[in-house]
Amino acid sequence: MNNQSTIDYSSIFFDDGVKNPQQRFLDRRKKLGSLCKDVIVLFASETQFNEIQPWAYADHPICQEPLFLFLTGINQRNAILIIDSRNNSYEETLFLPKKDPKKEFWDGLQFGSGNNESVETAKQVTGVQNIDATSIFMDTLCQKLNQSNSQQSLSLYWHESVSNKPIKDELYIQKTRLLSRLKRKKINPNTTNIQYIQWDLRLPLDDVDKQHLRNANQMLTTAFITLIKEMPTLEKENHIHGVLQGELIKQTPYGNAFPSIIANGKNAATLHYTANNSRLDKNAMVLLDFGVCNFSMHSDISRTIPVNGRYTPLQRLLYSIVLSTQYYVESLVRPGITIQTLNSKCWAFLEEQLDSLFLKKGGKMKRHYDTQPHFVSHLLGRQTHDGDPFRDYKTRPLQVGWAISNEPGLYGAFEISIDGVHYEEVIGIRIEDDLIVRDDGCENLTGCPKEILDIEKLYSI
C-alpha cells in the first residue's frame, strides 16, 4: 500500500489541524445519529462550482456541501454517507466512486472504492471503517429500510422555509431523485428533514473552529496593512485586487471565502460590484469587501479607505456615522437576541445619527433605498453566508459559539457644506467585522484597523 506519509491529502480531507481528526468527525456523526435515531442519508456535492456553466468556471478549492464537510472532513464530490442509529446502535457506511487513476491524472487525488488498497487508504485517512462503492448504495439502503424489525423512516437534508417552501438546489434534487428511486422499488419511507437539527449541531463553533476563524481574520489584517503601504503606487481597482489576492494566497492554501469586491468611488454604491477594474479616483474612497478560508472556516470583512490616504470632511463625517453604528450593534450582541432585532436597531440608530449629524446641518442625500440597504448580519462558518438560504435563522435567538458578521453600510449621493467648502460625492461605505457570540456578549475577531486616524496613519508608515 502507498506510504501515506508521502501523499498530501489536504485538498480532499480537511483535518482541521488537530491530532486525531478522524475521532473529531466520528464524534460529530455519532452526535447527529443520537439526535435522529433513524436511517440518515447525506450526499456530498455532485458538481463543482460553475460546472453546469463551464464557461463561467471560477476557481474555488472548497467544493463540498457544508454539512457533509462538517461530518466527514471530506472535500470531494460524489460521495454518500449512511448513518444508522436505530435500536440504540450505530452503523455508518461511506460510499465512494470507483478509484480511477485516469481521472486522477486530469483532476488530482481522490478517495475511491474498487480495490483493497484504495479502500484501506480511505479508511485510514477519513476514519470511516465501512466503505463501499456508490454502485451498491441503493441496494444497501433498500436492505436497511426493508428490515422487518424496523420502521421505514428516512432522514435527509434539504433547504426548506418555515412555510415548507423548498429551494430547488442540489440538495433538493438529490432528495427528490432518491425518493423517486425508492418509490420505483415500492419503498415509501416516512421522510424527515434534519435542517433544524443540523443547525444546532454545527452552527455553534467549537474551540478549534473559533481559532481557525481568528487566524483567518489575522490573515486579512496582514493583507490589508500590506495593501495600505502600497496604495500610493496603485492606479486601478484590479491593482488593489492583485495585492490583496497575492497576500492572502501566501498565507493560506484554502482560497478566498468569496470573490472580493474592490469598489472605488461611485462603484461602491453598487452592493455586489464585481468588475474590479476601474481607474482609481484619487479623491474618492474605495470599499474593500474580502474574506479568506482557513481550513473550513470562512471569514468576511469590509473596510472603506481613502485612495489618497486622507478622508475629506464629508467622507470623514459619513464614515464616522457608519462606524458608530457598527460599535452600537456590537454592544447589543449576546445570547438570546436575534439577528432580526440587531437589524432593526442598527438601521434605526444609523438614521438617527444621519439626521442629527448630517441632515440637520444642511446635508442632502439621495439613496435608492429607504432606511435599510441590506441586513446588518449573517451567519459565518463553513460558508460565508452560512445557515439556510431563506435566512429563517434571523428570527432564532443567537447561541453561544455562533459566528456572525456586523456590517452596517451607507450608500448614495451626498452633499454638504463644511467650513465654507461645498462637498458633493456618490459614496458607498461598509465596515464589517466578524463576531463570536459569548456568554457575556461577543468577541470581535477582526483586528483590522478601522478608526479614521489609524487608517490614515498606515499610509505614512
C-alpha positions in Angstrom: 0.0 0.0 0.0 1.2 3.6 -0.6 3.0 5.2 2.2 0.5 7.8 3.4 3.2 10.0 4.9 4.4 10.8 1.3 1.0 11.7 0.0 -0.7 15.0 0.7 -4.4 14.6 1.3 -5.1 18.1 2.4 -7.0 19.1 -0.7 -9.6 16.3 -0.2 -9.6 15.9 3.6 -9.6 18.9 5.9 -8.0 17.6 9.1 -8.6 20.9 10.9 -5.1 20.8 12.1 -5.9 18.5 15.1 -4.0 15.4 16.1 -6.9 13.0 15.7 -9.3 14.4 13.1 -10.9 11.0 12.5 -12.2 10.9 16.1 -13.4 14.6 15.8 -15.5 13.8 12.8 -16.8 10.5 14.2 -18.0 12.2 17.3 -20.0 14.6 15.2 -21.5 11.8 13.2 -22.5 9.9 16.3 -24.0 13.1 17.8 -26.2 13.5 14.7 -27.1 9.8 15.0 -28.1 10.2 18.6 -30.4 13.2 17.7 -32.1 11.4 14.8 -32.4 7.7 15.8 -33.1 7.0 12.2 -31.5 6.0 8.9 -29.8 9.2 7.7 -28.6 9.6 4.1 -26.3 12.5 3.3 -25.0 13.4 -0.1 -21.7 15.1 -0.9 -21.9 17.8 -3.6 -22.1 16.3 -7.1 -21.0 19.4 -9.1 -18.0 21.7 -8.9 -19.0 25.4 -8.6 -20.0 26.7 -12.0 -19.7 23.3 -13.6 -23.2 23.5 -15.0 -22.0 26.5 -16.9 -18.3 25.5 -17.6 -17.6 28.8 -19.4 -18.3 30.5 -16.1 -15.7 28.5 -14.2 -14.4 30.0 -11.0 -11.6 28.6 -9.0 -12.5 27.6 -5.5 -10.7 24.9 -3.5 -13.7 24.1 -1.3 -16.3 22.2 -3.3 -18.2 20.4 -0.5 -21.7 20.8 0.9 -21.1 22.3 4.4 -22.9 19.6 6.5 -21.1 16.8 4.7 -17.8 18.6 5.3 -18.6 19.2 8.9 -19.3 15.5 9.5 -16.5 13.9 7.4 -13.8 16.5 6.5 -14.1 15.0 3.0 -13.7 17.7 0.3 -14.6 15.7 -2.9 -17.7 15.1 -4.9 -20.0 12.2 -5.4 -19.7 10.5 -2.0 -22.7 9.3 0.0 -22.9 8.7 3.8 -25.4 6.4 5.5 -25.7 6.7 9.3 -28.0 4.2 11.1 -28.6 4.8 14.8 -31.8 2.7 15.2 -32.2 0.3 18.1 -29.6 2.0 20.2 -26.8 1.0 17.9 -24.6 3.0 15.5 -23.5 1.9 12.0 -22.1 4.1 9.2 -21.1 3.5 5.6 -19.3 5.8 3.2 -20.0 5.2 -0.5 -17.3 6.3 -2.9 -16.9 6.2 -6.7 -14.6 3.6 -8.2 -10.9 4.6 -8.0 -10.0 6.0 -11.4 -6.3 6.7 -12.0 -7.0 8.1 -15.5 -9.4 10.7 -14.0 -7.0 11.5 -11.2 -4.4 12.2 -13.9 -6.6 15.1 -15.0 -8.3 16.2 -11.8 -5.9 15.1 -9.0 -6.1 12.7 -6.0 -9.4 11.3 -5.0 -10.7 8.8 -2.5 -12.2 5.8 -4.2 -13.5 2.2 -3.9 -12.9 -0.8 -6.1 -9.7 -2.3 -4.7 -8.4 -3.1 -1.3 -5.6 -0.5 -1.4 -7.8 2.4 -2.2 -10.4 1.4 0.3 -7.8 0.9 3.1 -6.3 4.3 2.3 -9.7 6.0 2.5 -10.4 4.2 5.8 -7.2 5.3 7.4 -7.4 8.9 6.2 -11.1 9.5 6.9 -11.6 7.2 9.9 -14.7 5.7 8.4 -14.2 1.9 8.7 -17.0 0.7 6.4 -16.5 1.9 2.8 -18.4 0.6 -0.2 -18.9 1.5 -3.9 -21.6 4.0 -4.8 -22.9 1.4 -7.2 -24.3 -0.6 -4.3 -25.7 2.3 -2.4 -29.3 1.8 -3.4 -29.2 -1.9 -2.6 -27.7 -1.2 0.8 -30.3 1.5 1.6 -33.2 -0.7 0.5 -32.0 -3.6 2.6 -31.8 -1.3 5.7 -35.3 0.2 5.1 -36.8 -3.3 4.5 -35.5 -4.8 7.7 -38.6 -6.4 9.2 -38.0 -5.2 12.8 -37.6 -1.5 11.8 -39.9 1.2 10.7 -39.4 2.5 7.1 -38.2 6.0 8.1 -35.5 8.1 6.5 -33.8 11.4 7.5 -32.5 13.7 4.7 -31.3 17.2 4.5 -32.7 19.9 2.2 -33.4 23.6 2.4 -37.0 24.4 3.3 -38.6 27.6 4.6 -40.8 27.8 7.7 -43.7 27.7 5.2 -42.4 24.4 3.8 -41.3 26.0 0.6 -38.1 24.2 -0.7 -35.2 25.7 -2.6 -34.7 23.6 -5.7 -31.0 23.4 -5.4 -28.7 20.4 -5.5 -29.8 19.1 -2.1 -33.5 19.2 -3.2 -32.6 17.4 -6.5 -30.7 14.7 -4.6 -33.6 14.2 -2.2 -36.3 14.0 -4.8 -34.3 11.7 -7.0 -33.6 9.3 -4.1 -37.3 9.2 -3.1 -38.3 8.6 -6.7 -35.8 5.7 -7.0 -37.1 4.2 -3.7 -40.7 4.6 -4.9 -39.9 2.5 -8.0 -38.7 -0.2 -5.6 -42.1 0.1 -3.8 -40.5 1.7 -0.7 -42.2 4.9 0.6 -40.4 5.8 3.8 -41.5 8.4 6.3 -39.1 11.3 5.5 -37.8 13.8 7.9 -35.8 16.9 7.1 -32.8 17.4 9.5 -32.3 21.0 8.5 -33.0 22.4 12.0 -31.2 19.6 13.8 -28.0 20.2 11.9 -28.1 23.9 12.6 -28.0 23.2 16.3 -25.2 20.7 15.7 -22.8 22.6 13.6 -23.5 26.4 13.9 -22.1 26.8 17.4 -18.3 26.7 16.6 -16.0 24.7 18.9 -12.7 26.0 20.1 -10.8 24.7 17.1 -13.1 26.3 14.6 -13.0 29.6 16.6 -9.3 29.7 16.5 -9.3 29.0 12.7 -11.6 31.9 12.3 -9.4 34.1 14.4 -6.4 33.2 12.3 -8.3 33.9 9.1 -9.1 37.3 10.4 -5.4 37.9 11.2 -4.6 36.9 7.6 -7.0 39.6 6.4 -5.4 42.2 8.7 -1.9 41.3 7.4 -3.0 41.6 3.8 -4.9 44.9 4.5 -1.8 46.5 6.1 0.4 45.4 3.2 -2.1 46.9 0.8 -2.3 50.3 2.5 1.5 50.6 2.3 1.3 50.0 -1.5 -1.7 52.2 -2.1 0.3 55.3 -3.3 1.6 53.1 -6.2 -1.7 51.6 -7.3 -3.8 53.1 -10.1 -6.7 50.7 -10.7 -9.1 48.6 -8.7 -7.6 45.4 -10.1 -4.2 46.6 -8.8 -5.7 46.6 -5.3 -7.3 43.2 -6.0 -4.0 41.8 -7.1 -2.2 42.9 -3.9 -4.9 41.5 -1.6 -5.2 38.3 -3.6 -1.4 37.8 -3.6 -1.0 38.4 0.1 -3.9 36.1 1.0 -2.6 33.3 -1.2 0.7 33.5 0.5 -1.0 32.8 3.9 -3.5 30.0 3.2 -3.9 27.2 0.6 -7.7 27.2 1.2 -8.5 30.2 -1.0 -10.9 33.1 -0.9 -14.1 32.9 1.0 -15.9 34.7 -1.9 -14.9 36.9 -4.8 -13.5 40.1 -3.4 -15.3 43.4 -4.0 -13.0 46.3 -4.8 -15.2 49.3 -5.5 -13.8 52.8 -5.9 -15.9 56.0 -5.7 -19.4 55.6 -7.1 -18.8 51.9 -7.8 -19.1 51.4 -4.0 -22.8 52.4 -4.2 -23.4 49.1 -6.1 -23.7 46.5 -3.3 -22.4 43.5 -5.3 -20.0 45.3 -7.6 -17.7 42.7 -9.2 -15.9 44.3 -12.2 -12.9 45.4 -10.0 -11.3 47.2 -13.0 -12.0 50.9 -12.8 -9.3 53.5 -12.6 -8.9 54.9 -9.0 -10.3 58.4 -8.3 -7.6 59.8 -6.0 -10.1 62.0 -4.2 -12.6 59.2 -3.6 -12.8 56.2 -1.2 -12.5 52.6 -2.1 -14.7 49.9 -0.5 -13.0 46.6 0.1 -15.1 43.5 0.9 -12.9 40.4 1.2 -12.5 37.2 3.0 -10.3 34.1 3.2 -10.8 30.5 4.2 -8.7 28.8 6.9 -9.4 25.1 6.8 -13.2 25.1 6.6 -13.8 28.4 8.2 -14.9 31.4 6.1 -14.1 35.0 7.2 -15.7 38.1 5.8 -14.7 41.7 6.5 -15.1 45.1 4.8 -13.1 48.3 5.0 -13.6 51.7 3.3 -10.4 53.7 2.8 -9.4 56.9 1.2 -7.4 56.4 -2.1 -5.0 59.2 -1.3 -4.6 58.5 2.4 -6.8 61.2 3.8 -10.6 61.3 4.2 -12.3 64.5 3.1 -14.6 66.2 5.7 -17.7 64.7 4.0 -16.2 61.3 3.9 -15.0 61.6 7.5 -18.5 62.6 8.7 -20.3 59.8 6.9 -17.7 57.2 7.8 -17.9 58.2 11.5 -21.7 57.6 11.4 -21.3 54.1 10.0 -18.5 53.3 12.4 -20.5 54.5 15.4 -23.4 52.3 14.2 -21.2 49.3 14.0 -20.0 49.8 17.6 -23.6 50.1 18.7 -24.6 46.9 17.0 -21.6 45.1 18.6 -22.7 46.3 22.0 -26.1 44.6 21.6 -24.8 41.1 20.6 -25.4 38.5 23.2 -27.1 35.1 23.5 -30.9 35.3 23.1 -31.0 38.4 20.8 -32.0 37.7 17.2 -30.3 39.0 14.0 -33.6 40.5 13.1 -33.6 42.6 16.3 -30.0 43.6 15.6 -31.0 44.6 12.1 -33.9 46.8 13.1 -31.9 48.5 15.9 -29.0 49.0 13.5 -30.8 51.0 10.8 -32.8 53.0 13.3 -29.6 54.1 15.1 -27.9 54.9 11.8 -30.9 57.0 10.7 -30.9 58.9 14.0 -27.2 59.7 13.6 -27.6 60.7 10.0 -30.4 63.0 10.9 -28.7 64.8 13.7 -25.1 64.9 12.4 -25.8 65.4 8.6 -29.3 66.3 7.6 -29.9 68.9 10.3 -26.6 70.5 9.5 -27.6 71.2 5.9 -26.7 67.9 4.3 -28.7 66.5 1.4 -28.8 62.9 0.2 -30.3 60.7 -2.5 -30.5 56.9 -1.9 -32.0 54.0 -3.8 -33.5 52.6 -0.6 -35.4 54.0 2.4 -33.5 53.1 5.5 -32.1 49.5 5.1 -29.8 48.7 2.2 -29.1 45.1 3.3 -29.1 43.0 6.5 -26.5 44.0 9.1 -25.6 40.5 9.8 -25.4 36.9 8.6 -24.0 33.7 10.0 -20.4 32.6 9.3 -18.9 29.2 9.3 -18.4 26.6 6.5 -20.0 29.1 4.2 -19.6 32.8 4.0 -23.3 33.1 4.4 -24.0 30.0 6.5 -27.3 28.6 7.6 -30.2 28.4 5.3 -30.6 30.3 2.0 -34.0 31.6 3.2 -32.3 33.2 6.3 -35.0 31.9 8.6 -32.3 31.9 11.2 -32.6 35.6 11.5 -35.6 35.1 13.9 -33.8 32.4 16.0 -32.1 33.6 19.2 -28.3 33.7 18.9 -26.5 30.9 20.7 -23.1 30.9 22.3 -20.5 30.0 19.7 -22.4 31.3 16.7 -20.2 33.4 14.4 -21.9 36.4 12.7 -20.9 39.4 10.7 -21.5 43.0 11.7 -21.7 45.2 8.6 -23.7 48.4 8.6 -23.4 50.5 5.4 -24.4 53.7 3.8 -24.8 54.2 0.0 -25.9 57.1 -2.2 -25.3 60.7 -3.3 -24.4 63.1 -0.5 -23.6 66.8 -0.4 -23.0 69.3 2.4 -21.0 72.5 3.1 -18.5 72.3 5.9 -16.5 75.3 7.0 -17.5 77.2 3.9 -16.5 74.5 1.4 -19.1 72.5 -0.5 -18.6 68.8 -0.9 -20.7 66.5 -3.2 -20.0 62.9 -3.9 -21.5 59.5 -4.7 -20.4 57.3 -1.8 -20.6 53.7 -0.6 -19.3 52.9 2.9 -19.4 49.5 4.6 -17.5 48.5 7.7 -17.7 44.8 8.6 -16.2 42.7 11.4 -16.6 39.0 12.4 -18.0 38.3 15.8 -18.3 35.2 18.0 -21.3 35.1 20.5 -20.1 34.6 24.1 -22.0 34.2 27.4 -21.2 37.8 28.3 -21.7 39.4 24.9 -19.4 38.8 21.9 -15.7 38.6 20.9 -14.7 40.7 17.9 -12.3 38.6 15.9 -11.3 41.4 13.5 -8.3 43.4 14.5 -8.0 45.1 11.1 -7.7 48.9 11.6 -10.9 50.8 11.1 -10.6 54.0 13.0 -10.0 57.0 10.8 -6.7 58.1 12.4 -5.4 54.5 12.5 -6.1 54.1 8.8 -4.6 57.4 7.8 -1.5 56.7 9.9 -0.9 53.5 8.0 -0.4 55.5 4.8 2.6 57.3 6.4 4.4 54.3 7.8 
